[in-house]
Amino acid sequence: MSADKEARLRSRMVETMRAMDARGLNRGTSGNLSARLGEGMLVTPSGVPPERLTPEAMVFVAADDSIPAGQLKPSSEWRMHMQILRRRPDVGAVVHCHSRHATILACAGRPIPAVHYMVGVSGGPSVPLAPYATFGSEELADLVVAALDGRNAALMANHGQITVAPTLGAALMIAEEIEEQAAVYWGCLAIGGPNLLSDDQMDEILVRFGSYGQTK
């Protein structure tokens, strides 16, 4: 990647973190994101609030998991980001946030079922739930990678949500929709429970999603 493209990617990461905060998907220093850079990745630094982030603050992690000296400390979740990018060649960006309703469901141990057809943005008929493991651990990285197998989104038990996509913009859009679907499901549970779509109905939705929007 050229220096200009890397600079734009770093700036886009700052913009995305600030957008997450502005849109209520994140608060303070919680949450993080990454973007593929060559054989390695750029990941947000640990403990820096969005308003203090700069493009230069993004931390490069090499393909062998080494972190060149002279950088800020990377997010505690950098191993999870690297595992996802390593195992998912279709993914160019990862967004992890603690949006309120997704986190409520994650803390209740509830995946999001086929409550609404837009659950299909996850890449499947539901949003799976990765089992709990300590943040920043290799165990959590493995569990999240497994939950994301064939999917664009997952909840993380007692933690939050995570989304993947070819670009940061797409991953952010999925995270927003997952939060909306979490809120819809939470609301349905509060008034007696949802009327779920069938597997056949969701299969049709997923096929239609394949040709939805602008195709050129």
C-alpha positions in Angstrom: 0.0 0.0 0.0 1.3 3.4 -0.9 2.1 6.0 1.7 -0.9 8.1 0.6 -3.3 5.2 0.8 -2.0 4.4 4.3 -2.4 8.0 5.4 -6.0 7.9 4.2 -6.7 4.7 6.0 -5.3 6.0 9.2 -7.5 9.1 8.9 -10.5 7.0 8.1 -9.9 5.0 11.3 -10.0 8.2 13.4 -13.2 9.3 11.6 -14.8 5.9 12.3 -13.9 5.8 16.0 -15.4 9.3 16.3 -18.5 8.3 14.4 -19.0 5.3 16.7 -18.9 7.7 19.7 -21.2 10.3 18.0 -23.7 7.7 17.0 -23.9 6.2 20.5 -22.2 2.9 19.6 -19.4 3.5 22.0 -18.5 5.6 25.1 -15.2 6.8 26.3 -12.3 4.5 25.6 -14.3 1.3 25.2 -14.4 -0.4 21.8 -11.7 -0.6 19.1 -11.2 -1.2 15.4 -8.7 -2.4 12.9 -7.9 -2.3 9.2 -5.8 -4.6 7.1 -2.5 -3.0 5.9 -0.5 -5.3 3.6 0.3 -8.5 5.5 -0.3 -6.8 8.8 -2.9 -4.4 10.3 -3.5 -1.0 11.8 -5.3 -1.1 15.1 -6.5 1.6 17.5 -4.3 2.4 20.5 -5.2 1.4 24.0 -7.0 3.9 26.3 -7.1 6.9 24.0 -10.6 8.6 23.8 -11.9 9.4 20.2 -11.4 13.1 20.5 -7.7 12.7 21.2 -7.0 10.2 18.4 -4.8 11.2 15.5 -3.9 9.2 12.3 -0.3 8.8 13.7 -1.7 7.2 16.8 -2.9 4.1 14.9 -0.6 1.1 15.8 0.9 -1.1 13.1 1.1 -4.8 14.0 3.1 -6.9 11.6 2.0 -10.3 10.2 4.2 -12.1 12.7 2.4 -10.3 15.6 5.4 -8.1 16.2 4.8 -4.5 17.1 7.6 -2.1 15.9 9.0 0.1 18.6 8.1 3.8 18.9 4.4 3.4 18.7 1.6 3.7 21.3 0.4 0.6 23.1 -2.1 -1.2 20.9 -5.7 -2.0 21.9 -5.8 -4.9 24.4 -8.0 -6.7 21.8 -5.3 -6.6 19.1 -4.9 -10.4 19.1 -8.6 -10.8 18.3 -8.4 -8.4 15.4 -5.3 -10.1 14.0 -6.9 -13.6 14.3 -9.9 -12.4 12.4 -8.0 -10.8 9.6 -5.6 -13.8 9.4 -8.4 -16.3 9.1 -10.8 -14.2 7.0 -9.2 -13.0 3.7 -12.6 -11.5 2.7 -12.3 -9.1 5.7 -10.5 -5.7 5.4 -11.8 -4.1 8.6 -13.1 -5.1 12.1 -15.3 -2.9 14.4 -15.8 -3.8 18.0 -18.1 -1.7 20.2 -20.1 -1.8 23.4 -23.4 -0.5 22.0 -26.1 -0.5 24.7 -28.7 -2.9 23.5 -26.3 -5.4 21.9 -24.4 -5.4 25.2 -27.6 -5.9 27.2 -28.3 -9.0 25.1 -24.7 -10.2 25.3 -24.8 -9.9 29.1 -28.1 -11.8 29.2 -26.5 -14.6 27.1 -29.0 -14.0 24.2 -28.0 -14.2 20.5 -30.3 -12.2 18.2 -32.8 -14.5 16.4 -34.7 -13.9 13.2 -36.8 -11.1 14.8 -36.6 -8.9 11.7 -35.3 -9.5 8.2 -32.5 -7.0 8.7 -30.9 -9.5 11.1 -29.6 -10.8 7.7 -26.9 -8.1 7.6 -25.1 -10.5 9.9 -24.6 -12.8 7.0 -27.0 -15.4 8.5 -30.5 -15.9 9.9 -29.3 -14.8 13.4 -26.6 -13.0 15.2 -24.6 -15.6 17.1 -23.2 -15.2 20.6 -19.5 -16.0 21.3 -19.0 -17.5 24.8 -17.3 -15.3 27.4 -13.5 -15.1 27.9 -11.4 -12.4 29.4 -10.8 -9.4 27.2 -7.5 -9.3 25.4 -7.0 -13.1 25.8 -6.1 -15.6 23.1 -9.1 -17.6 24.2 -11.4 -14.7 23.5 -9.8 -14.3 20.0 -10.4 -18.0 19.2 -14.1 -17.9 20.4 -14.9 -14.8 18.5 -13.3 -16.1 15.3 -15.4 -19.3 15.6 -18.6 -17.3 16.2 -17.9 -15.2 13.1 -17.4 -18.2 10.9 -19.4 -17.4 7.8 -20.9 -14.3 9.5 -20.4 -10.5 9.4 -21.4 -10.0 13.0 -21.5 -11.6 16.4 -22.3 -10.7 20.0 -19.6 -11.3 22.7 -21.0 -12.7 26.0 -20.8 -10.1 28.8 -18.9 -7.8 26.5 -20.4 -6.2 23.4 -20.6 -6.8 19.6 -18.2 -7.2 16.8 -18.6 -6.8 13.0 -16.4 -7.4 10.0 -16.5 -6.2 6.4 -14.3 -5.4 3.4 -14.1 -1.7 4.5 -14.4 0.3 7.7 -17.5 2.1 6.4 -19.3 -1.2 5.7 -18.3 -2.6 9.1 -19.6 0.5 10.8 -22.9 0.3 9.0 -23.3 -3.4 10.1 -22.5 -2.4 13.7 -25.3 0.3 13.6 -27.8 -2.2 12.2 -26.9 -4.9 14.7 -27.5 -2.4 17.5 -30.9 -1.5 16.0 -31.8 -5.2 15.8 -30.7 -5.7 19.3 -33.0 -2.8 20.4 -35.9 -4.3 18.4 -35.4 -7.7 20.0 -35.0 -6.2 23.5 -38.2 -4.3 23.0 -40.1 -7.4 21.8 -38.9 -9.4 24.8 -40.3 -6.6 27.0 -43.8 -7.0 25.6 -44.0 -10.8 25.6 -41.6 -12.0 22.9 -41.1 -11.7 19.2 -42.8 -13.5 16.3 -39.8 -14.9 14.5 -39.3 -15.4 10.8 -38.9 -18.9 9.6 -35.7 -20.5 8.2 -37.2 -20.5 4.7 -38.2 -16.8 5.0 -34.6 -15.9 6.2 -33.1 -18.0 3.4 -35.1 -15.9 0.9 -33.9 -12.7 2.5 -30.3 -13.7 2.4 -30.6 -14.5 -1.3 -32.2 -11.1 -1.9 -29.5 -9.4 0.1 -27.0 -10.7 -2.4 -28.4 -8.4 -5.1 -29.6 -5.6 -2.9 -28.5 -2.0 -3.5 -26.2 -0.7 -6.3 -24.5 -3.5 -8.1 -22.2 -1.4 -10.4 
